[in-house]
Amino acid sequence: MARWKRTDAAFSFFSFQDLITGLSGLMIFLVLLLLIDQLVSPSSGAEKAPADPRDPRALKQKLQRLTARRERWERLPEQVIYGLVQDDPKKDVLLIECSAGRACLQSLFEKQPPRVLDERDPAEFLRRLLALLDAFPPDRHDLLLLVKASAFTHYEETVELLKAKGYRVGSEPLEEDKSALAW
């Protein structure tokens, strides 16, 4: 019992508080140093992309990115078509493939050969397209434009005109050498 000193003095937490404050300050200081290090050299932990475009690693990375992008684009027309069909099952979806001076129209549900419109003059093309669409009233048909790169010059004008006629219009890009219509 001689080892235990018994006093009537109250226990003080000041020394404990000083320890916690000091350790917290040290931790904040270390975190700030790590942040500054990351800001100065952000790629210190990550592998840098090869600078030479002919490097096999760079080519492999680019191929993976392009493959992922192509797969995403290949799924888009189906997603849009299904979205239009599910939105209003009473309406038919009319697919319109547009390229420079040429349009092909085909109903999604009625499997008939597509109607083809060939016209090089943009004004005459739009007039004849609207004449073809008279057989497909807007209250029973939605339109999905499959636009090829050669048709981008008059794409916006065509969409505005079709919307003004009362059609709901969706659009998707289509490669120049491909067709989505059943011939």
BADREN-658413 format. One record per residue (C-alpha): residue number from 1; residue in one letter; x, y, z. Coordinates in nm, 3 decimals, padded with zeros to 5 digits, always signed. Layout:
REM BADREN-658413
 resi resn       x       y       z
  NUM    A       X       Y       Z
...
//
This chain:
REM BADREN-658413
 resi resn       x       y       z
    1    M +00.000 +00.000 +00.000
    2    A +00.293 +00.225 +00.018
    3    R +00.304 +00.251 -00.359
    4    W -00.035 +00.416 -00.382
    5    K -00.040 +00.777 -00.292
    6    R -00.374 +00.893 -00.167
    7    T -00.441 +01.262 -00.202
    8    D -00.752 +01.468 -00.191
    9    A -00.660 +01.662 -00.511
   10    A -00.913 +01.634 -00.796
   11    F -00.812 +01.457 -01.118
   12    S -00.738 +01.696 -01.409
   13    F -00.821 +01.634 -01.776
   14    F -00.607 +01.925 -01.899
   15    S -00.313 +01.702 -01.985
   16    F -00.541 +01.462 -02.178
   17    Q -00.697 +01.752 -02.369
   18    D -00.351 +01.883 -02.460
   19    L -00.251 +01.542 -02.594
   20    I -00.564 +01.510 -02.813
   21    T -00.528 +01.865 -02.947
   22    G -00.162 +01.810 -03.029
   23    L -00.228 +01.480 -03.208
   24    S -00.521 +01.630 -03.404
   25    G -00.302 +01.918 -03.518
   26    L -00.029 +01.675 -03.627
   27    M -00.280 +01.465 -03.824
   28    I -00.421 +01.775 -03.999
   29    F -00.068 +01.882 -04.087
   30    L +00.010 +01.539 -04.238
   31    V -00.313 +01.538 -04.440
   32    L -00.230 +01.883 -04.578
   33    L +00.118 +01.765 -04.677
   34    L -00.031 +01.467 -04.862
   35    L -00.281 +01.691 -05.042
   36    I -00.009 +01.930 -05.150
   37    D +00.193 +01.635 -05.279
   38    Q -00.109 +01.515 -05.482
   39    L -00.168 +01.861 -05.626
   40    V +00.193 +01.898 -05.732
   41    S +00.216 +01.552 -05.892
   42    P -00.136 +01.411 -05.955
   43    S -00.011 +01.107 -06.148
   44    S +00.232 +00.988 -05.883
   45    G +00.026 +00.676 -05.810
   46    A -00.124 +00.618 -06.156
   47    E +00.050 +00.492 -06.466
   48    K +00.085 +00.760 -06.734
   49    A -00.049 +00.697 -07.081
   50    P +00.223 +00.637 -07.337
   51    A +00.317 +00.950 -07.529
   52    D +00.393 +00.771 -07.858
   53    P +00.069 +00.694 -08.049
   54    R +00.239 +00.393 -08.211
   55    D +00.312 +00.239 -07.873
   56    P +00.127 -00.097 -07.839
   57    R -00.016 +00.003 -07.500
   58    A -00.157 +00.326 -07.644
   59    L -00.309 +00.141 -07.937
   60    K -00.465 -00.118 -07.707
   61    Q -00.618 +00.152 -07.483
   62    K -00.756 +00.338 -07.785
   63    L -00.901 +00.017 -07.928
   64    Q -01.075 -00.061 -07.598
   65    R -01.225 +00.290 -07.584
   66    L -01.345 +00.271 -07.945
   67    T -01.491 -00.077 -07.897
   68    A -01.687 +00.037 -07.592
   69    R -01.813 +00.343 -07.782
   70    R -01.916 +00.129 -08.083
   71    E -02.107 -00.115 -07.863
   72    R -02.290 +00.175 -07.699
   73    W -02.388 +00.321 -08.038
   74    E -02.503 -00.017 -08.169
   75    R -02.749 -00.050 -07.882
   76    L -02.896 +00.301 -07.919
   77    P -03.143 +00.252 -08.208
   78    E -03.300 -00.050 -08.038
   79    Q -03.332 +00.141 -07.711
   80    V -03.505 +00.433 -07.881
   81    I -03.736 +00.212 -08.087
   82    Y -03.843 +00.016 -07.781
   83    G -03.891 +00.338 -07.587
   84    L -04.126 +00.476 -07.854
   85    V -04.318 +00.149 -07.877
   86    Q -04.356 +00.115 -07.501
   87    D -04.460 +00.477 -07.461
   88    D -04.777 +00.441 -07.668
   89    P -04.865 +00.087 -07.781
   90    K -05.150 +00.215 -08.001
   91    K -04.905 +00.400 -08.224
   92    D -04.691 +00.251 -08.496
   93    V -04.329 +00.357 -08.534
   94    L -04.223 +00.468 -08.878
   95    L -03.852 +00.425 -08.947
   96    I -03.702 +00.678 -09.185
   97    E -03.346 +00.628 -09.306
   98    C -03.207 +00.959 -09.427
   99    S -02.901 +01.012 -09.642
  100    A -02.807 +01.285 -09.891
  101    G -03.106 +01.318 -10.123
  102    R -03.253 +00.981 -10.030
  103    A -03.502 +00.863 -09.770
  104    C -03.646 +00.517 -09.709
  105    L -03.964 +00.479 -09.503
  106    Q -04.083 +00.158 -09.342
  107    S -04.329 +00.081 -09.067
  108    L -04.189 -00.108 -08.771
  109    F -04.497 -00.330 -08.733
  110    E -04.620 -00.365 -09.090
  111    K -04.355 -00.568 -09.269
  112    Q -04.390 -00.420 -09.617
  113    P -04.105 -00.317 -09.846
  114    P -03.973 +00.031 -09.767
  115    R -04.087 +00.329 -09.968
  116    V -03.791 +00.500 -10.130
  117    L -03.762 +00.870 -10.203
  118    D -03.476 +00.992 -10.425
  119    E -03.442 +01.367 -10.470
  120    R -03.128 +01.585 -10.484
  121    D -03.296 +01.925 -10.434
  122    P -03.341 +01.979 -10.054
  123    A -03.663 +02.180 -10.086
  124    E -03.820 +01.928 -10.322
  125    F -03.695 +01.645 -10.099
  126    L -03.879 +01.785 -09.795
  127    R -04.196 +01.849 -09.997
  128    R -04.200 +01.491 -10.131
  129    L -04.119 +01.349 -09.786
  130    L -04.419 +01.529 -09.639
  131    A -04.635 +01.399 -09.926
  132    L -04.522 +01.043 -09.846
  133    L -04.599 +01.097 -09.479
  134    D -04.961 +01.192 -09.556
  135    A -05.034 +00.818 -09.555
  136    F -04.906 +00.802 -09.195
  137    P -05.109 +01.040 -08.973
  138    P -04.932 +01.181 -08.664
  139    D -05.202 +01.061 -08.426
  140    R -05.123 +00.697 -08.516
  141    H -04.749 +00.714 -08.596
  142    D -04.426 +00.821 -08.430
  143    L -04.116 +00.879 -08.638
  144    L -03.763 +00.752 -08.581
  145    L -03.507 +00.916 -08.808
  146    L -03.199 +00.706 -08.872
  147    V -02.962 +00.974 -08.993
  148    K -02.654 +00.901 -09.200
  149    A -02.362 +01.146 -09.201
  150    S -02.445 +01.274 -09.550
  151    A -02.790 +01.389 -09.430
  152    F -02.670 +01.611 -09.147
  153    T -02.683 +01.921 -09.369
  154    H -03.065 +01.928 -09.373
  155    Y -03.130 +01.721 -09.058
  156    E -03.238 +02.004 -08.824
  157    E -03.472 +02.156 -09.081
  158    T -03.633 +01.816 -09.142
  159    V -03.688 +01.750 -08.769
  160    E -03.842 +02.094 -08.712
  161    L -04.074 +02.050 -09.008
  162    L -04.187 +01.704 -08.891
  163    K -04.249 +01.828 -08.536
  164    A -04.449 +02.120 -08.675
  165    K -04.669 +01.866 -08.857
  166    G -04.748 +01.705 -08.518
  167    Y -04.519 +01.400 -08.524
  168    R -04.317 +01.284 -08.226
  169    V -03.968 +01.251 -08.369
  170    G -03.672 +01.054 -08.236
  171    S -03.339 +01.031 -08.412
  172    E -03.031 +00.814 -08.408
  173    P -02.710 +00.814 -08.610
  174    L -02.657 +00.538 -08.863
  175    E -02.339 +00.445 -09.044
  176    E -02.335 +00.547 -09.409
  177    D -02.290 +00.193 -09.542
  178    K -02.553 +00.026 -09.319
  179    S -02.929 -00.003 -09.332
  180    A -03.176 -00.080 -09.054
  181    L -03.472 -00.146 -09.282
  182    A -03.583 -00.493 -09.395
  183    W -03.566 -00.514 -09.774
//
